[in-house]
Amino acid sequence: MIHGVTGRLMLLDTASLYFRAYFGVPDSVRAPDGTPVNAVRGLLDFIARLVQDHRPDELVACMDADWRPQWRVDLIPSYKAHRVAEEVPGGPDAEEVPDTLAPQVPVIEAVLDAIGIARLSAPGYEADDVIGTLATRAAGPADIVTGDRDLFQLVDDARGVRVLYPRKGVGDCDLITGDVLRERYGVSPGQYTEFAVLRGDPSDGLPGVKGIGEKTAAQLLAEYGDLAGVRAAAADPLSKLTPARRRNLVAAAGYLAVAPTVVRVATAVPLPDTDPALPRAPRDPAALDALAGRWGLGGSLERLLAVLARTAR
């Protein structure tokens, strides 16, 4: 699937980064014809900074083939429902994306391909699942770059799997390890999925359990070990749960039965073979020159190519 990954692998949650670039770079950054390219140029600058600062040996830009997989929606119909722009029978629903961002996504894909940066997606799966599969199978350590806290569940100190969680741009990232999760949230990486289930996440349409926030979710998992233990305590009239908490957990039984499958990142997604090695020079210089001229990629592209020339093996 991925051959020769023995150094540090960097996995990009690409949509998370180009959304961040879109909102962080002024839309006055435009192509010669006036088309906004703030997400394109911002993402190129992000990648240059990430490679320069963290010096990965391999890098994969992970993409959403399906941002709202039907198998997740079948379990929790509210999953990302508030972000649906248009329902598409038999195919992925259209996501609500700013009008000036949507046309930039194919440009981003074309530029990454011309540079030679590996880009992967899988039908029926989100980028998170591609990341989960690659991080799980990597022979060496891995850095996951994302603004999505759900990917904290993949942290594995023993294998060197970390999350770089950008605060502003990507030059200022929180480095998320198991110790950080225990200090910040009071849970281990292995507990993070069930912690997120109990807490819920309105941005993903996950309701959580009424009255349970981060602190309470962590307390329940510390006391009862896991979600099964919490649910058993709710069903046990002799447990120490307060009546209100017991009622809320029992009322959420249907949600709690299916939510872990929705929140848990898939780690066995079938993926094509790819070469994740950082390119020292563009894979398709002619195509890249044409893209640079058409979209006015200027200094952003030049900076990335310069960093790759210095860094790639």
Secondary structure as UniProt FT lines:
FT   STRAND          9..13
FT   HELIX           14..24
FT   TURN            27..28
FT   TURN            32..33
FT   HELIX           38..54
FT   STRAND          58..62
FT   HELIX           70..75
FT   TURN            77..80
FT   HELIX           81..83
FT   STRAND          84..86
FT   TURN            89..90
FT   STRAND          94..95
FT   TURN            99..103
FT   HELIX           104..115
FT   STRAND          118..120
FT   TURN            123..124
FT   HELIX           127..137
FT   STRAND          142..145
FT   HELIX           149..154
FT   TURN            157..160
FT   STRAND          161..168
FT   TURN            169..171
FT   STRAND          172..176
FT   HELIX           178..185
FT   HELIX           189..191
FT   HELIX           192..199
FT   HELIX           202..204
FT   TURN            210..211
FT   HELIX           214..224
FT   HELIX           227..235
FT   TURN            237..238
FT   HELIX           243..251
FT   HELIX           253..263
FT   HELIX           285..295
FT   HELIX           298..311
//
